[in-house]
Amino acid sequence: MVIMVGRGSGGLTPVLKLKVDELFIQWLSDPDTQQDLRETLQHVQLGEGDLLITSSPQKAGVSPRSLRPASPSTPPASPTPGKMVSPRSPRRRSFKRQLPKTPPVKEKPKGTPVSSVGARIPQFYFPHGRPSPSNNIEATLQRIKQTFETFKDGKVFKSQFAAITKACGCPLYWKAPLFLAGGGDRAPYVTASSFIPVWRNILTTCHDDASKFVRLLAKPQTGSTKGNYIVADDVIPFVQDLIDTHPGLLFLQEAQEFHSRYLHTVIARIFYSVNRSWSGKITVPELRKSNLLQVIATLEEEEDINQITDFFSYEHFYVIYCKFWELDTDHDLYISKDDLSRHNDGALSPRILDRIFSGAVTMGNSIVQDERMGYPDFVWFLLSEEDKRYPTAVEYWFRCMDLDGDGILSMYELEYFYEEQYNKMEQLGIEPMPFEDCLCSVLDMVKPKREGKITLADLKACKMTHIFFDTFFNLDKYLDHEQRDPFAAAKEAEETAGMSDWEKYAAEEYEMLVAEENASGGQGQDPYDDQIPEEDAGFDFGMVDDDDSWSSNY
């Protein structure tokens, strides 16, 4: 048999390469070879010298004759200059490789285990915060115990729990969750013997405010057995205590029917801003990335609740609820598609309304089954409609426009929504822009990274996202953008610097509502006299599994 060896682009011919591989595996499988390799590796780890591997092909049962060409008529090809001979060659030789020089080390006695290479990497990830020294925990617990002793019989009632909250080093309005965690849900008071073990456990396992707050609010019956997340119902005691005790909300004491309305508005706004995963569960990392805890800390410093525009402003609640009441003509606390079509005098296109009621941006089942929207869903809608630059609003409208849920707005989807705008402008006698021109305009506006495909990241990076969305489903705002005087717009931006679009809208609407109420002189029946039944006022965020297809692309 003749084995052909050439110097083509592939080096060795396939037949010879198979033979070389076979001999190499045979040599590497030999026990003597493996022993040599182990000994050499130990020398290298101990820094005792260079890597020196010598092995004889006879040990592997390889005959020198078997390495010769099968026929003298076909001489072996000489290696190409500059190329290294394959290290898998079974020829008798020594392979020596110079390693970088290492500093001399003391010789260790035999049997000493080889230490791991490199220093130990310190822990850098703390899911529950960086632990504090244990002596700080004991000092805190001792201070709490002394505070309990200042009360009669060591019993602290809910109205007195502010002192214990401060002894714990927590913001004032953590007092209701702390009271309930210490046994206040089972008795009208809390003692040191019931509270300190609970707080000790929290301090030893949760080392920052976010993890402590989630652990305090999370309840086993909601599914968060380990205190890893909170759901909407977990936040109710905290907000109710705020209603009962904050100086800026004392006027609500005589309007009990508004408690649940304000409470659910606040909770909907919290989840709108904090729950970035759209899961209906606020986790510790989500809470850390938000400003909720910072805003809660300012509640004790600011007596005017309307100055805290994030989450808790009563004026913002008033605007939201009045808008809901105007659309809910039958006052059943639900809004149908026909009801929502009257928002802002029918500014929204029918196709975008269909997408809102398709379940693309809601987590409850009633909106899909019964085609009606509850109050928390309306809060999300109004916040998204009036501030399309907010991250959650960008996600909200992107979900609506992404018809096939692939995470990309295609040209077909853009044309689908623009078609209604085009027809509506023709009906109004306005010369519409052809879709091709509109497409060029929005692509120049957004500048997508992938040509012809707009992603959520592209829209979040765009400074004119609100104009992009209004172009496709809100004709009134689109025309307002087109016809606005640039000098007037610049002046308005200067006057309202630092305010979000939502804050500007809420301030204007609140002034209009108050003016209308003053003009009516308070005569006639109060349209907000009906009390919300508790069974209808609750939240239906509908826990969404992490692997649900509707959320996997965002």
C-alpha positions in Angstrom: 0.0 0.0 0.0 1.3 3.5 -0.9 0.4 6.4 1.4 0.5 9.6 -0.5 1.8 12.7 1.4 1.7 16.0 -0.4 2.3 19.7 0.4 -1.0 21.0 -0.7 -3.1 23.6 1.2 -4.3 20.9 3.5 -0.9 19.7 4.6 -1.0 15.9 5.2 -3.4 13.9 3.1 -6.4 12.5 4.9 -5.1 8.9 5.0 -1.9 9.8 6.7 -3.6 12.2 9.0 -5.8 9.4 10.3 -2.8 7.2 10.9 -1.0 10.0 12.8 -4.1 10.6 15.0 -4.3 6.9 15.7 -0.6 6.7 16.8 -0.9 9.8 18.9 -4.0 8.5 20.8 -2.2 5.2 21.3 0.9 7.0 22.7 -1.2 9.3 25.0 -3.2 6.3 26.3 0.0 4.6 27.5 0.2 4.5 31.4 3.9 5.4 31.3 3.1 8.5 29.2 0.4 9.6 31.6 2.7 9.2 34.6 5.4 11.3 32.9 2.8 14.0 32.2 1.5 14.0 35.8 5.1 14.3 37.2 6.0 17.1 34.8 2.8 19.0 35.7 3.6 18.8 39.4 7.1 20.2 38.7 5.6 23.1 36.8 3.1 23.9 39.5 5.9 23.9 42.1 8.0 26.2 39.9 10.8 23.7 39.8 11.7 24.1 36.1 10.7 23.8 32.5 8.1 21.6 30.9 10.0 18.6 29.6 8.1 15.6 28.2 10.0 12.7 26.8 8.4 9.5 25.7 9.5 6.7 23.5 7.2 5.3 20.9 8.2 1.8 21.9 6.4 2.4 25.3 3.2 2.9 23.4 3.8 -0.3 21.4 4.7 1.6 18.3 7.4 0.1 16.1 9.9 2.5 14.4 9.4 0.5 11.3 5.7 1.4 11.3 6.7 5.1 11.0 8.5 4.5 7.7 6.7 5.0 4.4 4.9 1.9 3.2 6.8 2.0 -0.1 10.4 3.1 -0.8 9.1 4.4 -4.2 7.2 7.2 -2.3 9.6 9.3 -0.2 8.1 11.4 2.6 7.6 15.1 1.8 9.9 17.5 3.5 8.3 20.0 5.9 7.6 23.4 4.5 10.2 25.9 5.8 8.8 27.9 8.7 6.2 25.3 9.6 6.4 23.4 12.9 6.2 19.7 12.9 3.0 18.4 14.4 3.4 17.8 18.1 1.3 14.7 17.7 4.1 13.0 15.7 5.1 9.6 17.4 8.7 9.9 16.4 11.3 9.5 19.2 12.2 13.0 20.3 12.1 15.4 23.1 9.6 18.3 23.3 10.9 21.2 25.4 9.1 24.5 25.8 10.5 27.4 27.7 8.0 28.8 30.2 8.1 32.3 31.7 10.6 32.5 34.6 9.0 32.4 38.0 10.5 33.6 41.2 12.2 30.9 43.3 10.1 29.1 45.9 11.1 27.1 48.9 11.1 23.4 48.3 8.1 21.8 50.0 8.3 18.4 51.6 6.7 15.5 49.7 3.0 15.0 50.4 2.4 18.8 50.8 -0.8 19.6 48.8 -0.3 22.1 46.0 -2.0 25.4 46.8 -4.4 27.0 44.3 -2.9 29.4 41.9 -3.7 33.1 42.6 -5.2 34.8 45.6 -8.7 34.3 46.9 -11.3 36.5 45.2 -13.3 38.4 47.7 -17.1 38.3 47.5 -18.4 41.1 45.3 -22.1 40.2 44.9 -24.5 40.7 47.9 -28.1 39.9 46.9 -29.4 41.2 50.2 -26.9 44.0 50.7 -23.4 44.1 52.2 -23.4 42.7 55.7 -22.7 45.0 58.6 -20.6 44.1 61.7 -22.4 42.0 64.3 -21.7 44.5 67.0 -23.8 47.1 65.2 -26.7 44.7 65.2 -26.5 44.1 68.9 -26.2 47.9 69.6 -29.4 48.4 67.5 -31.3 45.7 69.3 -30.2 47.1 72.7 -31.4 50.5 71.7 -34.8 49.1 70.6 -35.1 47.2 73.9 -34.5 50.3 75.9 -37.1 52.2 73.8 -39.7 49.5 74.6 -39.0 49.9 78.3 -40.0 53.5 78.2 -43.6 52.5 77.5 -46.1 51.2 80.1 -45.7 47.5 80.6 -43.5 47.5 77.6 -46.5 47.5 75.3 -46.4 49.8 72.3 -49.6 50.4 70.3 -49.8 51.3 66.6 -50.2 55.0 67.2 -47.0 55.0 69.3 -44.8 52.9 67.0 -43.0 55.9 65.5 -40.6 55.8 68.4 -39.7 52.1 67.8 -39.3 52.8 64.1 -36.8 55.5 64.8 -34.9 53.2 67.2 -34.7 50.7 64.4 -33.1 53.4 62.2 -35.9 53.3 59.6 -37.9 56.1 57.9 -41.0 57.1 59.8 -43.5 55.6 57.4 -42.1 52.2 57.8 -43.9 52.1 61.1 -47.0 50.2 59.9 -45.0 47.3 58.3 -42.8 47.1 61.3 -45.8 47.0 63.7 -47.4 44.2 61.7 -44.2 42.2 61.4 -43.7 42.4 65.2 -47.1 40.8 65.9 -49.4 43.8 65.4 -51.6 41.7 63.1 -52.5 39.4 66.0 -52.7 41.9 68.9 -53.4 45.6 69.4 -49.9 46.1 70.7 -46.3 44.8 70.3 -43.8 44.0 73.0 -40.0 43.7 72.9 -40.2 39.9 73.2 -42.2 39.6 70.0 -40.5 42.3 68.0 -36.8 41.9 68.7 -36.5 38.3 67.4 -38.2 39.3 64.2 -36.0 42.3 63.7 -32.9 40.4 64.6 -33.6 37.8 61.9 -34.2 40.6 59.4 -30.9 42.4 60.3 -28.9 39.2 60.1 -30.3 38.2 56.6 -31.1 41.6 55.0 -28.4 44.2 54.9 -29.8 47.1 53.0 -33.1 49.1 53.0 -34.5 47.5 49.9 -34.2 43.9 51.1 -35.5 44.9 54.6 -38.5 46.7 53.1 -39.4 43.7 50.9 -39.0 41.3 53.8 -41.3 43.4 56.0 -44.1 43.8 53.4 -44.0 40.3 51.8 -46.6 37.9 53.3 -46.6 34.1 53.0 -50.2 34.0 51.8 -49.3 36.0 48.7 -46.8 33.4 47.6 -43.6 35.1 48.6 -42.7 32.6 51.3 -39.0 33.7 51.4 -39.8 37.5 51.2 -38.2 37.8 47.8 -40.9 40.0 46.3 -44.0 41.9 47.1 -47.4 42.1 45.3 -50.0 44.8 45.2 -51.9 43.6 48.3 -48.7 43.7 50.4 -48.5 47.4 50.0 -52.0 48.2 51.3 -51.1 48.5 55.0 -48.3 50.9 54.3 -50.4 53.2 52.1 -53.4 53.1 54.5 -51.2 54.2 57.4 -50.0 57.1 55.2 -53.6 58.1 54.7 -54.3 57.9 58.4 -51.3 59.8 59.7 -49.7 62.1 57.1 -50.5 65.8 57.8 -51.1 66.4 54.1 -53.9 63.9 54.0 -55.8 64.7 57.2 -58.7 66.2 55.2 -59.4 62.7 54.0 -60.4 61.7 57.5 -63.9 63.0 56.8 -64.1 61.4 53.3 -63.7 57.7 54.0 -65.1 56.8 50.6 -62.0 58.2 49.0 -59.5 56.1 51.0 -59.6 53.1 48.8 -59.5 55.2 45.6 -56.4 57.1 46.7 -54.8 53.9 48.0 -55.2 52.0 44.8 -54.0 54.9 42.7 -50.8 55.1 44.7 -50.2 51.3 44.5 -50.8 51.4 40.7 -48.3 54.2 40.3 -45.8 52.3 42.4 -46.0 49.2 40.3 -46.0 51.3 37.1 -42.7 52.9 38.0 -40.9 50.1 40.0 -42.0 46.8 38.5 -39.9 47.0 35.4 -40.4 43.3 34.7 -44.2 43.7 34.3 -44.6 40.6 36.5 -46.9 42.1 39.2 -44.1 41.3 41.7 -41.6 43.9 42.9 -38.3 42.3 43.6 -35.4 43.5 45.7 -33.2 44.5 42.6 -36.2 46.4 41.1 -36.7 48.3 44.3 -33.0 49.2 44.5 -33.1 50.6 41.0 -36.1 52.8 41.8 -36.5 55.9 43.9 -39.4 54.6 45.9 -37.5 54.3 49.2 -36.0 57.8 48.8 -39.5 59.2 48.2 -40.8 57.4 51.3 -38.0 58.9 53.4 -39.1 62.4 52.3 -42.7 61.9 53.4 -41.8 62.8 57.0 -40.0 65.9 55.9 -42.7 67.3 53.6 -46.1 68.1 55.0 -47.6 69.1 51.7 -48.3 65.8 50.0 -48.7 67.5 46.7 -45.1 68.5 46.6 -44.2 64.8 46.4 -45.2 64.3 42.8 -43.8 60.8 42.6 -46.5 58.2 43.6 -48.3 60.1 46.5 -49.6 63.5 45.1 -53.2 63.9 45.9 -53.7 66.4 43.1 -52.4 63.7 40.6 -54.9 61.2 42.1 -57.7 63.7 41.7 -56.9 64.2 38.0 -56.7 60.5 37.4 -59.9 59.6 39.2 -61.9 62.4 37.6 -60.8 61.3 34.1 -61.8 57.7 35.0 -65.2 58.9 36.3 -66.0 60.9 33.2 -65.4 57.9 31.0 -67.2 55.4 33.3 -70.7 56.6 32.4 -72.5 53.7 34.1 -70.3 53.9 37.1 -69.7 50.2 37.4 -66.0 50.9 38.0 -65.0 49.4 34.6 -64.4 51.1 31.3 -65.4 49.5 28.0 -63.7 50.0 24.6 -66.5 52.4 23.7 -65.9 54.4 26.9 -62.2 54.7 26.3 -62.8 55.7 22.7 -64.2 59.0 24.1 -61.0 59.9 25.8 -59.8 63.3 24.7 -62.7 63.6 22.3 -61.8 60.4 20.4 -58.1 61.2 19.8 -57.0 57.6 19.8 -57.4 55.4 16.7 -59.7 52.3 16.8 -56.8 50.0 16.0 -54.7 51.1 19.0 -57.8 50.7 21.2 -58.1 47.1 19.9 -54.5 46.5 20.9 -55.1 47.9 24.4 -58.0 45.6 25.0 -56.2 42.6 23.5 -54.3 42.0 26.7 -51.0 43.2 25.3 -50.5 45.7 28.0 -52.6 44.4 30.9 -52.0 41.6 33.3 -55.6 40.8 34.4 -57.9 38.4 32.4 -61.1 40.5 32.6 -59.9 43.0 29.9 -59.6 40.2 27.4 -62.6 38.1 28.4 -65.1 40.9 29.0 -63.4 43.7 27.0 -63.5 46.1 30.0 -60.7 47.9 31.8 -60.4 48.2 35.6 -59.2 51.2 37.5 -55.5 50.1 38.0 -55.3 49.4 34.2 -56.7 52.8 33.5 -54.0 54.4 35.8 -51.3 52.7 33.6 -53.1 53.8 30.4 -53.4 57.5 31.4 -49.8 57.7 32.7 -48.6 56.2 29.4 -50.8 58.4 27.2 -49.8 61.7 28.8 -46.0 61.0 29.2 -44.9 58.9 26.3 -41.2 59.5 27.1 -41.3 57.6 30.4 -39.6 54.2 30.1 -42.8 52.2 31.1 -44.8 54.3 28.6 -42.4 53.5 25.8 -42.8 49.8 26.7 -46.6 50.1 26.9 -47.0 51.6 23.4 -44.3 49.4 21.9 -46.3 46.3 23.1 -49.4 47.7 21.5 -47.8 48.4 18.1 -45.8 45.1 18.0 -48.6 43.0 16.5 -46.8 39.7 16.2 -44.8 40.1 19.4 -41.4 39.5 17.8 -39.8 42.6 19.6 -39.5 44.5 16.3 -41.7 47.1 14.7 -41.7 46.2 11.0 -42.7 48.5 8.2 -45.9 46.5 7.8 -46.9 47.3 11.4 -46.1 51.0 11.0 -48.2 51.1 7.8 -51.1 49.3 9.6 -51.4 52.0 12.2 -50.7 54.9 9.9 -53.4 53.9 7.5 -56.1 55.0 9.9 -54.3 58.3 10.6 -54.1 58.9 6.8 -57.8 58.2 6.3 -58.8 60.4 9.2 -56.8 63.3 7.9 -58.5 63.0 4.5 -61.9 63.1 6.2 -60.9 66.2 8.0 -59.8 67.9 4.8 -56.1 67.8 5.8 -53.7 66.8 3.1 -52.0 63.7 4.6 -48.4 62.8 4.1 -47.8 59.6 2.1 -46.7 56.7 4.1 -43.3 56.5 2.2 -42.5 60.1 3.3 -43.8 59.5 6.8 -41.6 56.4 7.0 -38.5 58.3 6.0 -39.3 60.9 8.6 -39.7 58.5 11.5 -36.6 56.5 10.5 -34.6 59.7 10.5 -36.1 60.5 13.9 -35.4 57.1 15.5 -32.3 56.1 13.7 -32.6 52.3 14.3 -29.5 50.3 14.5 -30.9 47.7 12.1 -32.1 49.1 8.9 -35.9 48.9 8.5 -36.4 47.4 12.0 -37.3 49.5 15.1 -36.6 47.9 18.4 -37.6 48.9 22.0 -34.0 49.9 22.6 -34.1 52.2 19.6 -37.2 54.0 20.9 -35.8 54.3 24.4 -32.7 56.0 23.0 -34.7 58.4 20.9 -35.4 61.9 22.2 -38.6 62.2 20.3 -40.4 59.0 21.1 -43.6 60.8 22.0 -43.8 62.3 18.5 -43.1 58.9 17.0 -46.1 57.3 18.8 -48.5 60.2 18.3 -47.7 60.0 14.5 -49.3 56.5 14.4 -52.3 56.6 16.8 -53.1 60.0 18.3 -54.0 62.4 15.5 -54.7 65.4 17.7 -51.3 65.4 19.4 -49.6 64.6 16.0 -51.1 67.7 14.5 -50.2 69.7 17.5 -46.6 68.7 17.1 -46.7 69.6 13.4 -48.3 73.1 13.9 -46.6 74.2 17.1 -44.6 77.4 17.0 -41.0 76.4 17.7 -40.4 79.6 19.6 -43.4 79.1 21.8 -42.3 75.5 22.4 -38.9 76.6 23.4 -40.3 79.2 25.8 -42.7 76.6 27.3 -39.8 74.1 27.8 -37.8 76.8 29.6 -40.7 77.6 31.9 -41.4 74.0 32.8 -37.8 72.8 33.0 -37.4 69.9 35.4 -41.1 68.8 35.0 -42.1 65.6 33.3 -44.8 65.6 30.7 -47.1 63.9 33.2 -46.5 66.5 35.8 -47.2 69.3 33.4 -50.4 67.6 32.2 -51.6 66.9 35.8 -51.0 70.5 36.9 -53.0 71.9 34.0 -55.8 69.5 34.4 -56.0 70.0 38.1 -56.4 73.8 37.6 -59.1 73.3 35.1 -61.0 70.8 37.3 -60.8 73.2 40.3 -62.0 76.1 38.2 -65.0 74.1 36.9 -65.9 73.1 40.5 -65.6 76.7 41.7 -67.7 77.9 38.7 -70.5 75.4 39.6 -70.5 76.8 43.1 -70.6 73.4 44.6 -74.3 73.1 43.7 -76.0 69.8 42.8 -75.1 66.3 43.7 -71.4 65.4 44.2 -70.6 63.1 41.3 -68.1 61.2 43.5 -70.5 60.3 46.3 -70.8 56.6 45.3 -68.5 54.5 47.4 -66.3 51.9 45.6 -67.2 48.4 46.8 -64.1 46.7 48.2 -64.6 43.7 46.0 -64.4 45.9 42.9 -61.7 48.2 44.0 -59.0 45.6 44.3 -56.1 44.9 42.0 -56.0 42.3 39.3 -52.4 42.3 38.1 -52.6 38.6 37.4 -49.2 37.1 38.2 -47.3 36.6 35.0 -44.9 33.7 34.7 -41.3 34.5 33.7 -41.5 32.4 30.6 -44.8 33.8 29.2 -44.4 34.4 25.5 -46.0 37.8 25.5 -43.1 39.2 27.6 -40.2 37.2 26.4 -39.2 39.6 23.6 -38.9 42.7 25.7 
